[in-house]
Structure formats: structure tokens, C-alpha cells
């Protein structure tokens, strides 16, 4: 347990940021899952729209530090490849 005032504040900040980041990573996973579902069902037009949203989401998460930039690039590249080959 923290004893200093600043350490207590850091604990509060960490809890808040962890919750926020968990929500954002869940959003990313759901976006990827829905895109893969659209690809498997053969909905090419829907997959294109979902791809744009997923790319934007991954870029924002990388920019804010929730995920690493290389992870965002890798996921974006793989999803783009999956949509074009579908």
C-alpha cells in the first residue's frame, strides 16, 4: 500500500488508465472479430467498410500507446490482405 500522497494518486491513475485501456483493447478485438466474420460470410462490401473502421481504430490505439505501433501495422496489413483475397 502506498504511503505518500503522490503514490496514492499514481495508484488511482493507474486503475483509471487500466480500465480505459482494457475497454479500448476490447473494442479492437471486437472490430477485428466482426471484420473476420464479414470476410468469412463473403460480404465483400461490408468487409471493406469494417476494414476502414478497424484501420482507424488500430491507428488511434497505436498513437495513444494502448498497443504498439508495429502491432497495429501488422494487424492492419493482415486484415487488408484477408479482405483483398476474399
Backbone as XML, in Angstrom:
<?xml version="1.0"?>
<chain id="A" units="angstrom">
  <residue number="1" name="UNK">
    <atom name="N" x="0.837" y="-1.183" z="0.000"/>
    <atom name="CA" x="0.000" y="0.000" z="0.000"/>
    <atom name="C" x="0.882" y="1.247" z="0.000"/>
  </residue>
  <residue number="2" name="UNK">
    <atom name="N" x="0.495" y="2.215" z="-0.811"/>
    <atom name="CA" x="1.280" y="3.449" z="-0.861"/>
    <atom name="C" x="1.058" y="4.287" z="0.391"/>
  </residue>
  <residue number="3" name="UNK">
    <atom name="N" x="2.094" y="4.994" z="0.781"/>
    <atom name="CA" x="2.007" y="5.827" z="1.978"/>
    <atom name="C" x="2.034" y="7.312" z="1.642"/>
  </residue>
  <residue number="4" name="UNK">
    <atom name="N" x="2.721" y="7.671" z="0.568"/>
    <atom name="CA" x="2.813" y="9.073" z="0.183"/>
    <atom name="C" x="1.582" y="9.482" z="-0.621"/>
  </residue>
  <residue number="5" name="UNK">
    <atom name="N" x="1.284" y="10.762" z="-0.534"/>
    <atom name="CA" x="0.136" y="11.302" z="-1.247"/>
    <atom name="C" x="0.278" y="11.102" z="-2.755"/>
  </residue>
  <residue number="6" name="UNK">
    <atom name="N" x="1.471" y="11.329" z="-3.270"/>
    <atom name="CA" x="1.693" y="11.194" z="-4.717"/>
    <atom name="C" x="1.590" y="9.736" z="-5.159"/>
  </residue>
  <residue number="7" name="UNK">
    <atom name="N" x="2.028" y="8.816" z="-4.311"/>
    <atom name="CA" x="1.942" y="7.398" z="-4.647"/>
    <atom name="C" x="0.486" y="6.935" z="-4.675"/>
  </residue>
  <residue number="8" name="UNK">
    <atom name="N" x="-0.321" y="7.472" z="-3.773"/>
    <atom name="CA" x="-1.749" y="7.141" z="-3.765"/>
    <atom name="C" x="-2.420" y="7.636" z="-5.041"/>
  </residue>
  <residue number="9" name="UNK">
    <atom name="N" x="-2.028" y="8.839" z="-5.469"/>
    <atom name="CA" x="-2.578" y="9.383" z="-6.704"/>
    <atom name="C" x="-2.173" y="8.528" z="-7.894"/>
  </residue>
  <residue number="10" name="UNK">
    <atom name="N" x="-0.934" y="8.079" z="-7.919"/>
    <atom name="CA" x="-0.463" y="7.234" z="-9.013"/>
    <atom name="C" x="-1.262" y="5.937" z="-9.086"/>
  </residue>
  <residue number="11" name="UNK">
    <atom name="N" x="-1.610" y="5.370" z="-7.946"/>
    <atom name="CA" x="-2.415" y="4.151" z="-7.920"/>
    <atom name="C" x="-3.789" y="4.417" z="-8.529"/>
  </residue>
  <residue number="12" name="UNK">
    <atom name="N" x="-4.401" y="5.556" z="-8.153"/>
    <atom name="CA" x="-5.706" y="5.915" z="-8.715"/>
    <atom name="C" x="-5.609" y="6.102" z="-10.228"/>
  </residue>
  <residue number="13" name="UNK">
    <atom name="N" x="-4.563" y="6.768" z="-10.678"/>
    <atom name="CA" x="-4.384" y="6.991" z="-12.112"/>
    <atom name="C" x="-4.183" y="5.682" z="-12.858"/>
  </residue>
  <residue number="14" name="UNK">
    <atom name="N" x="-3.415" y="4.788" z="-12.265"/>
    <atom name="CA" x="-3.150" y="3.501" z="-12.903"/>
    <atom name="C" x="-4.431" y="2.699" z="-13.067"/>
  </residue>
  <residue number="15" name="UNK">
    <atom name="N" x="-5.270" y="2.699" z="-12.053"/>
    <atom name="CA" x="-6.537" y="1.968" z="-12.126"/>
    <atom name="C" x="-7.411" y="2.537" z="-13.234"/>
  </residue>
  <residue number="16" name="UNK">
    <atom name="N" x="-7.499" y="3.862" z="-13.293"/>
    <atom name="CA" x="-8.321" y="4.513" z="-14.315"/>
    <atom name="C" x="-7.806" y="4.201" z="-15.705"/>
  </residue>
  <residue number="17" name="UNK">
    <atom name="N" x="-6.497" y="4.325" z="-15.907"/>
    <atom name="CA" x="-5.910" y="4.080" z="-17.225"/>
    <atom name="C" x="-6.034" y="2.618" z="-17.631"/>
  </residue>
  <residue number="18" name="UNK">
    <atom name="N" x="-5.891" y="1.716" z="-16.669"/>
    <atom name="CA" x="-6.012" y="0.295" z="-16.969"/>
    <atom name="C" x="-7.421" y="-0.032" z="-17.452"/>
  </residue>
  <residue number="19" name="UNK">
    <atom name="N" x="-8.419" y="0.521" z="-16.777"/>
    <atom name="CA" x="-9.806" y="0.297" z="-17.197"/>
    <atom name="C" x="-10.047" y="0.856" z="-18.588"/>
  </residue>
  <residue number="20" name="UNK">
    <atom name="N" x="-9.542" y="2.068" z="-18.833"/>
    <atom name="CA" x="-9.728" y="2.707" z="-20.139"/>
    <atom name="C" x="-9.053" y="1.891" z="-21.236"/>
  </residue>
  <residue number="21" name="UNK">
    <atom name="N" x="-7.829" y="1.436" z="-20.980"/>
    <atom name="CA" x="-7.102" y="0.658" z="-21.979"/>
    <atom name="C" x="-7.755" y="-0.692" z="-22.228"/>
  </residue>
  <residue number="22" name="UNK">
    <atom name="N" x="-8.312" y="-1.296" z="-21.196"/>
    <atom name="CA" x="-8.982" y="-2.578" z="-21.351"/>
    <atom name="C" x="-10.215" y="-2.434" z="-22.247"/>
  </residue>
  <residue number="23" name="UNK">
    <atom name="N" x="-10.942" y="-1.356" z="-22.073"/>
    <atom name="CA" x="-12.109" y="-1.091" z="-22.913"/>
    <atom name="C" x="-11.677" y="-0.922" z="-24.362"/>
  </residue>
  <residue number="24" name="UNK">
    <atom name="N" x="-10.601" y="-0.172" z="-24.574"/>
    <atom name="CA" x="-10.133" y="0.088" z="-25.937"/>
    <atom name="C" x="-9.619" y="-1.177" z="-26.612"/>
  </residue>
  <residue number="25" name="UNK">
    <atom name="N" x="-8.904" y="-2.026" z="-25.875"/>
    <atom name="CA" x="-8.416" y="-3.267" z="-26.482"/>
    <atom name="C" x="-9.575" y="-4.199" z="-26.806"/>
  </residue>
  <residue number="26" name="UNK">
    <atom name="N" x="-10.612" y="-4.187" z="-25.973"/>
    <atom name="CA" x="-11.798" y="-4.995" z="-26.250"/>
    <atom name="C" x="-12.493" y="-4.496" z="-27.515"/>
  </residue>
  <residue number="27" name="UNK">
    <atom name="N" x="-12.554" y="-3.175" z="-27.687"/>
    <atom name="CA" x="-13.141" y="-2.609" z="-28.895"/>
    <atom name="C" x="-12.364" y="-3.072" z="-30.131"/>
  </residue>
  <residue number="28" name="UNK">
    <atom name="N" x="-11.049" y="-3.097" z="-30.018"/>
    <atom name="CA" x="-10.211" y="-3.511" z="-31.147"/>
    <atom name="C" x="-10.440" y="-4.983" z="-31.471"/>
  </residue>
  <residue number="29" name="UNK">
    <atom name="N" x="-10.509" y="-5.804" z="-30.447"/>
    <atom name="CA" x="-10.745" y="-7.229" z="-30.668"/>
    <atom name="C" x="-12.098" y="-7.465" z="-31.325"/>
  </residue>
  <residue number="30" name="UNK">
    <atom name="N" x="-13.113" y="-6.720" z="-30.868"/>
    <atom name="CA" x="-14.452" y="-6.868" z="-31.440"/>
    <atom name="C" x="-14.493" y="-6.400" z="-32.895"/>
  </residue>
  <residue number="31" name="UNK">
    <atom name="N" x="-13.767" y="-5.325" z="-33.193"/>
    <atom name="CA" x="-13.727" y="-4.830" z="-34.567"/>
    <atom name="C" x="-13.066" y="-5.859" z="-35.478"/>
  </residue>
  <residue number="32" name="UNK">
    <atom name="N" x="-11.972" y="-6.454" z="-34.996"/>
    <atom name="CA" x="-11.280" y="-7.476" z="-35.786"/>
    <atom name="C" x="-12.166" y="-8.708" z="-35.975"/>
  </residue>
  <residue number="33" name="UNK">
    <atom name="N" x="-12.872" y="-9.083" z="-34.925"/>
    <atom name="CA" x="-13.732" y="-10.261" z="-34.987"/>
    <atom name="C" x="-14.891" y="-10.053" z="-35.957"/>
  </residue>
  <residue number="34" name="UNK">
    <atom name="N" x="-15.508" y="-8.877" z="-35.927"/>
    <atom name="CA" x="-16.619" y="-8.609" z="-36.839"/>
    <atom name="C" x="-16.141" y="-8.539" z="-38.281"/>
  </residue>
  <residue number="35" name="UNK">
    <atom name="N" x="-14.928" y="-8.011" z="-38.493"/>
    <atom name="CA" x="-14.365" y="-7.955" z="-39.842"/>
    <atom name="C" x="-14.089" y="-9.350" z="-40.366"/>
  </residue>
  <residue number="36" name="UNK">
    <atom name="N" x="-13.516" y="-10.185" z="-39.537"/>
    <atom name="CA" x="-13.241" y="-11.564" z="-39.961"/>
    <atom name="C" x="-14.544" y="-12.320" z="-40.233"/>
  </residue>
  <residue number="37" name="UNK">
    <atom name="N" x="-15.580" y="-12.026" z="-39.468"/>
    <atom name="CA" x="-16.881" y="-12.638" z="-39.708"/>
    <atom name="C" x="-17.467" y="-12.225" z="-41.045"/>
  </residue>
  <residue number="38" name="UNK">
    <atom name="N" x="-17.292" y="-10.941" z="-41.387"/>
    <atom name="CA" x="-17.784" y="-10.453" z="-42.673"/>
    <atom name="C" x="-17.010" y="-11.087" z="-43.823"/>
  </residue>
  <residue number="39" name="UNK">
    <atom name="N" x="-15.715" y="-11.301" z="-43.627"/>
    <atom name="CA" x="-14.888" y="-11.932" z="-44.661"/>
    <atom name="C" x="-15.338" y="-13.374" z="-44.879"/>
  </residue>
  <residue number="40" name="UNK">
    <atom name="N" x="-15.562" y="-14.092" z="-43.786"/>
    <atom name="CA" x="-15.950" y="-15.497" z="-43.885"/>
    <atom name="C" x="-17.341" y="-15.666" z="-44.498"/>
  </residue>
  <residue number="41" name="UNK">
    <atom name="N" x="-18.225" y="-14.699" z="-44.234"/>
    <atom name="CA" x="-19.573" y="-14.804" z="-44.791"/>
    <atom name="C" x="-19.632" y="-14.380" z="-46.254"/>
  </residue>
  <residue number="42" name="UNK">
    <atom name="N" x="-18.538" y="-13.777" z="-46.748"/>
    <atom name="CA" x="-18.486" y="-13.387" z="-48.147"/>
    <atom name="C" x="-19.037" y="-12.007" z="-48.436"/>
  </residue>
  <residue number="43" name="UNK">
    <atom name="N" x="-19.250" y="-11.210" z="-47.405"/>
    <atom name="CA" x="-19.765" y="-9.857" z="-47.567"/>
    <atom name="C" x="-18.607" y="-8.901" z="-47.866"/>
  </residue>
  <residue number="44" name="UNK">
    <atom name="N" x="-18.239" y="-8.805" z="-49.128"/>
    <atom name="CA" x="-17.069" y="-8.020" z="-49.535"/>
    <atom name="C" x="-17.272" y="-6.522" z="-49.261"/>
  </residue>
  <residue number="45" name="UNK">
    <atom name="N" x="-18.443" y="-6.018" z="-49.573"/>
    <atom name="CA" x="-18.712" y="-4.587" z="-49.388"/>
    <atom name="C" x="-18.710" y="-4.211" z="-47.905"/>
  </residue>
  <residue number="46" name="UNK">
    <atom name="N" x="-19.342" y="-5.047" z="-47.109"/>
    <atom name="CA" x="-19.356" y="-4.811" z="-45.665"/>
    <atom name="C" x="-17.974" y="-4.924" z="-45.059"/>
  </residue>
  <residue number="47" name="UNK">
    <atom name="N" x="-17.187" y="-5.873" z="-45.578"/>
    <atom name="CA" x="-15.830" y="-6.051" z="-45.080"/>
    <atom name="C" x="-14.970" y="-4.831" z="-45.379"/>
  </residue>
  <residue number="48" name="UNK">
    <atom name="N" x="-15.173" y="-4.218" z="-46.541"/>
    <atom name="CA" x="-14.417" y="-3.008" z="-46.893"/>
    <atom name="C" x="-14.714" y="-1.878" z="-45.909"/>
  </residue>
  <residue number="49" name="UNK">
    <atom name="N" x="-15.983" y="-1.711" z="-45.555"/>
    <atom name="CA" x="-16.358" y="-0.655" z="-44.615"/>
    <atom name="C" x="-15.795" y="-0.939" z="-43.223"/>
  </residue>
  <residue number="50" name="UNK">
    <atom name="N" x="-15.881" y="-2.187" z="-42.805"/>
    <atom name="CA" x="-15.352" y="-2.550" z="-41.496"/>
    <atom name="C" x="-13.828" y="-2.430" z="-41.446"/>
  </residue>
  <residue number="51" name="UNK">
    <atom name="N" x="-13.183" y="-2.683" z="-42.593"/>
    <atom name="CA" x="-11.726" y="-2.569" z="-42.658"/>
    <atom name="C" x="-11.285" y="-1.139" z="-42.405"/>
  </residue>
  <residue number="52" name="UNK">
    <atom name="N" x="-11.975" y="-0.186" z="-42.993"/>
    <atom name="CA" x="-11.624" y="1.228" z="-42.797"/>
    <atom name="C" x="-11.758" y="1.603" z="-41.321"/>
  </residue>
  <residue number="53" name="UNK">
    <atom name="N" x="-12.834" y="1.150" z="-40.692"/>
    <atom name="CA" x="-13.041" y="1.454" z="-39.273"/>
    <atom name="C" x="-11.985" y="0.782" z="-38.400"/>
  </residue>
  <residue number="54" name="UNK">
    <atom name="N" x="-11.639" y="-0.461" z="-38.734"/>
    <atom name="CA" x="-10.636" y="-1.178" z="-37.957"/>
    <atom name="C" x="-9.260" y="-0.531" z="-38.104"/>
  </residue>
  <residue number="55" name="UNK">
    <atom name="N" x="-8.912" y="-0.116" z="-39.322"/>
    <atom name="CA" x="-7.630" y="0.547" z="-39.545"/>
    <atom name="C" x="-7.542" y="1.831" z="-38.733"/>
  </residue>
  <residue number="56" name="UNK">
    <atom name="N" x="-8.599" y="2.600" z="-38.740"/>
    <atom name="CA" x="-8.640" y="3.840" z="-37.979"/>
    <atom name="C" x="-8.493" y="3.572" z="-36.487"/>
  </residue>
  <residue number="57" name="UNK">
    <atom name="N" x="-9.185" y="2.561" z="-36.007"/>
    <atom name="CA" x="-9.129" y="2.217" z="-34.592"/>
    <atom name="C" x="-7.731" y="1.770" z="-34.188"/>
  </residue>
  <residue number="58" name="UNK">
    <atom name="N" x="-7.106" y="0.916" z="-34.985"/>
    <atom name="CA" x="-5.759" y="0.458" z="-34.672"/>
    <atom name="C" x="-4.765" y="1.614" z="-34.681"/>
  </residue>
  <residue number="59" name="UNK">
    <atom name="N" x="-4.921" y="2.532" z="-35.626"/>
    <atom name="CA" x="-4.021" y="3.685" z="-35.694"/>
    <atom name="C" x="-4.164" y="4.568" z="-34.459"/>
  </residue>
  <residue number="60" name="UNK">
    <atom name="N" x="-5.397" y="4.781" z="-34.025"/>
    <atom name="CA" x="-5.621" y="5.602" z="-32.828"/>
    <atom name="C" x="-5.058" y="4.935" z="-31.577"/>
  </residue>
  <residue number="61" name="UNK">
    <atom name="N" x="-5.229" y="3.622" z="-31.474"/>
    <atom name="CA" x="-4.717" y="2.913" z="-30.305"/>
    <atom name="C" x="-3.195" y="2.945" z="-30.274"/>
  </residue>
  <residue number="62" name="UNK">
    <atom name="N" x="-2.567" y="2.840" z="-31.436"/>
    <atom name="CA" x="-1.111" y="2.902" z="-31.501"/>
    <atom name="C" x="-0.623" y="4.300" z="-31.151"/>
  </residue>
  <residue number="63" name="UNK">
    <atom name="N" x="-1.334" y="5.295" z="-31.617"/>
    <atom name="CA" x="-0.950" y="6.685" z="-31.359"/>
    <atom name="C" x="-1.023" y="7.011" z="-29.870"/>
  </residue>
  <residue number="64" name="UNK">
    <atom name="N" x="-2.036" y="6.489" z="-29.197"/>
    <atom name="CA" x="-2.212" y="6.771" z="-27.777"/>
    <atom name="C" x="-1.412" y="5.838" z="-26.879"/>
  </residue>
  <residue number="65" name="UNK">
    <atom name="N" x="-0.762" y="4.830" z="-27.464"/>
    <atom name="CA" x="0.103" y="3.960" z="-26.668"/>
    <atom name="C" x="-0.587" y="2.762" z="-26.065"/>
  </residue>
  <residue number="66" name="UNK">
    <atom name="N" x="-1.818" y="2.497" z="-26.453"/>
    <atom name="CA" x="-2.525" y="1.336" z="-25.916"/>
    <atom name="C" x="-1.934" y="0.055" z="-26.499"/>
  </residue>
  <residue number="67" name="UNK">
    <atom name="N" x="-1.655" y="0.076" z="-27.802"/>
    <atom name="CA" x="-0.947" y="-1.031" z="-28.437"/>
    <atom name="C" x="0.293" y="-0.467" z="-29.115"/>
  </residue>
  <residue number="68" name="UNK">
    <atom name="N" x="1.234" y="-1.326" z="-29.414"/>
    <atom name="CA" x="2.471" y="-0.870" z="-30.043"/>
    <atom name="C" x="2.233" y="-0.587" z="-31.526"/>
  </residue>
  <residue number="69" name="UNK">
    <atom name="N" x="2.976" y="0.362" z="-32.078"/>
    <atom name="CA" x="2.787" y="0.712" z="-33.489"/>
    <atom name="C" x="2.991" y="-0.463" z="-34.441"/>
  </residue>
  <residue number="70" name="UNK">
    <atom name="N" x="3.957" y="-1.320" z="-34.168"/>
    <atom name="CA" x="4.187" y="-2.471" z="-35.042"/>
    <atom name="C" x="3.029" y="-3.457" z="-34.981"/>
  </residue>
  <residue number="71" name="UNK">
    <atom name="N" x="2.423" y="-3.597" z="-33.819"/>
    <atom name="CA" x="1.261" y="-4.471" z="-33.678"/>
    <atom name="C" x="0.103" y="-3.942" z="-34.512"/>
  </residue>
  <residue number="72" name="UNK">
    <atom name="N" x="-0.111" y="-2.634" z="-34.453"/>
    <atom name="CA" x="-1.177" y="-2.026" z="-35.239"/>
    <atom name="C" x="-0.920" y="-2.217" z="-36.730"/>
  </residue>
  <residue number="73" name="UNK">
    <atom name="N" x="0.326" y="-2.017" z="-37.153"/>
    <atom name="CA" x="0.669" y="-2.172" z="-38.566"/>
    <atom name="C" x="0.487" y="-3.615" z="-39.017"/>
  </residue>
  <residue number="74" name="UNK">
    <atom name="N" x="0.898" y="-4.551" z="-38.177"/>
    <atom name="CA" x="0.781" y="-5.965" z="-38.523"/>
    <atom name="C" x="-0.681" y="-6.381" z="-38.669"/>
  </residue>
  <residue number="75" name="UNK">
    <atom name="N" x="-1.507" y="-5.980" z="-37.704"/>
    <atom name="CA" x="-2.924" y="-6.335" z="-37.766"/>
    <atom name="C" x="-3.604" y="-5.696" z="-38.976"/>
  </residue>
  <residue number="76" name="UNK">
    <atom name="N" x="-3.267" y="-4.443" z="-39.233"/>
    <atom name="CA" x="-3.840" y="-3.743" z="-40.380"/>
    <atom name="C" x="-3.460" y="-4.437" z="-41.683"/>
  </residue>
  <residue number="77" name="UNK">
    <atom name="N" x="-2.188" y="-4.800" z="-41.809"/>
    <atom name="CA" x="-1.714" y="-5.450" z="-43.034"/>
    <atom name="C" x="-2.387" y="-6.805" z="-43.241"/>
  </residue>
  <residue number="78" name="UNK">
    <atom name="N" x="-2.496" y="-7.572" z="-42.182"/>
    <atom name="CA" x="-3.096" y="-8.903" z="-42.310"/>
    <atom name="C" x="-4.584" y="-8.832" z="-42.635"/>
  </residue>
  <residue number="79" name="UNK">
    <atom name="N" x="-5.267" y="-7.863" z="-42.018"/>
    <atom name="CA" x="-6.695" y="-7.721" z="-42.304"/>
    <atom name="C" x="-6.919" y="-7.223" z="-43.729"/>
  </residue>
  <residue number="80" name="UNK">
    <atom name="N" x="-6.070" y="-6.304" z="-44.179"/>
    <atom name="CA" x="-6.176" y="-5.808" z="-45.555"/>
    <atom name="C" x="-5.958" y="-6.922" z="-46.540"/>
  </residue>
  <residue number="81" name="UNK">
    <atom name="N" x="-4.970" y="-7.743" z="-46.273"/>
    <atom name="CA" x="-4.678" y="-8.876" z="-47.148"/>
    <atom name="C" x="-5.851" y="-9.861" z="-47.169"/>
  </residue>
  <residue number="82" name="UNK">
    <atom name="N" x="-6.451" y="-10.092" z="-46.002"/>
    <atom name="CA" x="-7.582" y="-11.007" z="-45.924"/>
    <atom name="C" x="-8.778" y="-10.478" z="-46.707"/>
  </residue>
  <residue number="83" name="UNK">
    <atom name="N" x="-9.009" y="-9.168" z="-46.665"/>
    <atom name="CA" x="-10.141" y="-8.597" z="-47.386"/>
    <atom name="C" x="-9.907" y="-8.635" z="-48.880"/>
  </residue>
  <residue number="84" name="UNK">
    <atom name="N" x="-8.691" y="-8.322" z="-49.324"/>
    <atom name="CA" x="-8.425" y="-8.325" z="-50.765"/>
    <atom name="C" x="-8.445" y="-9.735" z="-51.360"/>
  </residue>
  <residue number="85" name="UNK">
    <atom name="N" x="-8.071" y="-10.733" z="-50.578"/>
    <atom name="CA" x="-8.055" y="-12.108" z="-51.064"/>
    <atom name="C" x="-9.406" y="-12.792" z="-50.937"/>
  </residue>
  <residue number="86" name="UNK">
    <atom name="N" x="-10.329" y="-12.159" z="-50.237"/>
    <atom name="CA" x="-11.648" y="-12.783" z="-50.015"/>
    <atom name="C" x="-12.510" y="-12.711" z="-51.266"/>
  </residue>
</chain>
